[in-house]
Amino acid sequence: MRQGSAPTPCFAAAKASEGRSAELRLGSHRVSSVTEAPAYDQLGRGYGDVRRPDPRIAARIEAALGDARTVLNVGAGTGSYEPVDRDVTAVEPSAEMIAQRPQGAAPVIQASAEDLPFPDDSFDAAMAVLTVHHWADLGAGLREVRRVTRQRILIVAFDPGALANLWITRDYFPGMLELKRQSPVTSTELATMLSTARSIPIPVPRDCTDHFFAALWARPEMLFDDAVVRPMWVWQSISETARREGRRRLAADLKSGAWDESYGYLREKQDLDVGLRLVVSELG
C-alpha cells in the first residue's frame, strides 16, 4: 500500500547545496546526453501495454533499495518498477507517459531530472530505470538526484560491451549498438561518475515481460510486431532503411533456419546477460 504523499515542491531549495556536486566525479567526462530520439509524448503511445515490469528484475531493484522508505523515481514513465510497499514519488516530463500511469500508482510530478522541485535530502533513495539516456544534461540530472537523496541512488542502464555480442545488434540492427556506444550514459560511465558506486549485472529472463529491445534475445519473431518495437527509442532512432533491411535479413534467416542454426539454443536458456546493469551508489 502506498504510504504518505509527495514532498512539498520547493524550487528555491532545488538550487541550493552546490557543494555536493563534488561527490560526482564529473571531471573531464562528457556529461551531455542529448539524444535525437523522438519525444516520449509521441514515442510513448502504447508504452504501458508492452513495457510491463518483469517481477524478477523488480526483485533486484527492491533488494537494492534496502531499508529506504521514501523513494524518488526519476523519469518514472508509466510507473514500471515502482515499489508498492514504500512511499514513492514519481517525476516524469512526458504528459503522454503520465496519462498511462495506472490507477493507484505513486503520485507524479511533471518535471525533469535536471530541475527537481524538492528540498535537499527529501528522499532516502532515488531510482532511475532505463531513463538516463533521455536526460538533456546528465551531469545536471545526477547533481539534482544527489542533492535530494540521503542514502542511495539506483540507476538501471546498459553496458554496450555486452550488447556487442547480442545477435540483435551484431547481425541485424547494428545501428542500435552504435546508439548505445555513442551514449555517455553507459553503466560503466555512471559507476565512474557516481561516488562509491558498484555495477551489478541483471540477467534478463527469456520470457521477460518488459519488452525492451534486448529482452527479445530468444524471441526474434517479436521484432516484427510493430506494437512491441514502436515504443523503443533505439528502434525509432535508427533509420527506416536500417529497420527494413534488418527485418528483411532476419525474416530470411528465420525462414531458412539459419537463425535457429546459429541461435536456436537461446530458446532453451532461462536467462541471459544482455548488458543490463544496476548501478548502486551508497551516499553515506
C-alpha positions, 0 to 999 in steps of 0.5 A, spaced: 500 500 500 502 506 498 504 510 504 504 518 505 504 523 499 509 527 495 514 532 498 512 539 498 515 542 491 520 547 493 524 550 487 528 555 491 531 549 495 532 545 488 538 550 487 541 550 493 547 545 496 552 546 490 557 543 494 555 536 493 556 536 486 563 534 488 561 527 490 560 526 482 566 525 479 564 529 473 571 531 471 573 531 464 567 526 462 562 528 457 556 529 461 551 531 455 546 526 453 542 529 448 539 524 444 535 525 437 530 520 439 523 522 438 519 525 444 516 520 449 509 524 448 509 521 441 514 515 442 510 513 448 503 511 445 502 504 447 508 504 452 504 501 458 501 495 454 508 492 452 513 495 457 510 491 463 515 490 469 518 483 469 517 481 477 524 478 477 528 484 475 523 488 480 526 483 485 533 486 484 531 493 484 527 492 491 533 488 494 537 494 492 533 499 495 534 496 502 531 499 508 529 506 504 522 508 505 521 514 501 523 513 494 524 518 488 523 515 481 526 519 476 523 519 469 518 514 472 514 513 465 508 509 466 510 507 473 514 500 471 518 498 477 515 502 482 515 499 489 508 498 492 510 497 499 514 504 500 512 511 499 514 513 492 514 519 488 514 519 481 517 525 476 516 524 469 516 530 463 512 526 458 504 528 459 503 522 454 507 517 459 503 520 465 496 519 462 498 511 462 500 511 469 495 506 472 490 507 477 493 507 484 500 508 482 505 513 486 503 520 485 507 524 479 510 530 478 511 533 471 518 535 471 525 533 469 531 530 472 535 536 471 530 541 475 527 537 481 522 541 485 524 538 492 528 540 498 535 537 499 535 530 502 527 529 501 528 522 499 532 516 502 533 513 495 532 515 488 531 510 482 532 511 475 530 505 470 532 505 463 531 513 463 538 516 463 539 516 456 533 521 455 536 526 460 538 533 456 544 534 461 546 528 465 551 531 469 545 536 471 540 530 472 545 526 477 547 533 481 539 534 482 538 526 484 544 527 489 542 533 492 535 530 494 537 523 496 540 521 503 542 514 502 542 511 495 541 512 488 539 506 483 540 507 476 538 501 471 542 502 464 546 498 459 553 496 458 554 496 450 560 491 451 555 486 452 550 488 447 556 487 442 555 480 442 547 480 442 545 477 435 540 483 435 545 488 434 551 484 431 547 481 425 541 485 424 540 492 427 547 494 428 545 501 428 542 500 435 549 498 438 552 504 435 546 508 439 548 505 445 556 506 444 555 513 442 551 514 449 555 517 455 550 514 459 553 507 459 553 503 466 560 503 466 560 511 465 555 512 471 559 507 476 565 512 474 561 518 475 557 516 481 561 516 488 562 509 491 558 506 486 558 498 484 555 495 477 551 489 478 549 485 472 541 483 471 540 477 467 534 478 463 529 472 463 527 469 456 520 470 457 521 477 460 515 481 460 518 488 459 519 488 452 525 492 451 529 491 445 534 486 448 529 482 452 527 479 445 534 475 445 530 468 444 524 471 441 526 474 434 519 473 431 517 479 436 521 484 432 516 484 427 510 486 431 510 493 430 506 494 437 512 491 441 518 495 437 514 502 436 515 504 443 523 503 443 527 509 442 533 505 439 528 502 434 525 509 432 532 512 432 535 508 427 533 509 420 527 506 416 532 503 411 536 500 417 529 497 420 527 494 413 533 491 411 534 488 418 527 485 418 528 483 411 535 479 413 532 476 419 525 474 416 530 470 411 534 467 416 528 465 420 525 462 414 531 458 412 533 456 419 539 459 419 537 463 425 535 457 429 542 454 426 546 459 429 541 461 435 536 456 436 539 454 443 537 461 446 530 458 446 532 453 451 536 458 456 532 461 462 536 467 462 541 471 459 546 477 460 544 482 455 548 488 458 543 490 463 546 493 469 544 496 476 548 501 478 548 502 486 551 508 489 551 508 497 551 516 499 553 515 506 
